[in-house]
Amino acid sequence: MSDTVLVLNSGSSSLKYQLVQPETGTSLAHGIVERIGEESSSATLTLGNNEIRRDGRIADHETALRTAFDLFAEAGQNLDDLGLVAVGHRVVHGGQDLYRPTVVDDAVIAKLEELSPLAPLHNPPAVLGIEVARRVLPDLPHIAVFDTAFFHDLPAAAATYAMDRELASRWKIRRYGFHGTSHQYVSQQAAAFLGAPLESLNQIVLHLGNGASVSAIAGGRPVDTSMGLTPMEGLVMGTRSGDIDPGVLVYLWRTAGMGVEEIETMLNRHAGMYGLGGEIDFRVVHQRIESGDEAAQLAYDVYIHRLRKYIGAYLAVLGHTDVVTFTAGVGENDAQVRRDALTGLAPLGIELDEHLNESPARGARLISADKSPTTVLVIPTNEELAIARACLAVL
């Protein structure tokens, strides 16, 4: 059997896992353990056409990982026979120093813990997942792959905030960017789909999921991205605000009497589509709009308006754009979002084919009109495969 990599993505109350063959791109199995620490936890494993599910309380992340292995055994698969060569861990924030796929040791763990204030929703559970996996699978190399890595070498003009230089240097404040694994993978796949050298293309990649970001990529290298010091900046997201006047935060602290943690929680968990309309599932948002829900309509309008602003900005940054690509849950599956994001941009060289855009196809596909100077694609992202391949490269 070909070498396989177990890819783990640990959340505060969930553990996603996938068994990947990096060389062939095959996903042998995938699953998720949800509601860890709650009374009604669940664990699922999909192996081929079979799905196994186990319900019942799963107390912690170590129990979650062992439960996942139990499901493999229940499916008749022994992990020792699957050619495991490494465990790959998705880590959101690597700061300035951690930007290459890195074999994890105690020093790396300590560094990741230092970075937790920069990604408080993501880094702590990632560290927890790594520590658990190192205990459960001590004989395998554990490799951290960072969401920020692709954007490590952003041009200074794009990475630098206009603030006190000494303060920014002391506290390592810059635009780091996130979803880098996805942006890099999708831009490479777009070039492959078109049969063009990556170095010949200027691309805009729109990663639209619960978290959302956009990047401008020239010749395979990112030149700008919407997320910044943290994953809160940029586009309107499921529960995150995206761009907001920093004066709002001072105002809420000084005038509304809100504390720093309360403001941070609001911006991370109670803003975005949820804060505006009470819903993050775009299927439900569309249903509510059709029923006349004004809050849902406003939330959607704000989302699309911000998205169009970034597309326009990155068209200007690149000067010439060959490809615009939609990816991730919303980008891949919501034809209306794609249409509303690009409507009226024909004078800027972007024109959709309505029939292709509405197609129920789920693979990589072209959705622009024949006469559109800029190609528009939908490319499914595959961060797990990208992480697995990064791990194999390290080994």
Protein Blocks (a to p, Z undefined) as FASTA:
>chain_A
ZZddddddddfkbccdddddfknopafbdcddehehiakbcddddehjbccddedddfbl
mlmmmmmmmmmmmnopafklnopabdcdddfbgcjmlmcdcdddfklmmmmmmmmmmmmm
lmmmmmmmmmmmmmmmmmbccddddfklmmmmgcfklmpccddfklmmmnopacebgakl
mmmmmmmmmmmmnopafklpccddddddfbdcddddeehiafbdfbdfbmkbccddfklg
bjadfklmmmmmmmnopafklmmmmmmmmgcjllmnopabfklmmmmmmnopaklmmmmm
mmmmmmmmmmmmmmmmnopafbdcdedjklmmmmklmmmmmgoplmnopacdfklmmpcb
fbdcdfbdfklmbacddddddfklmmmmmmmmmZZ
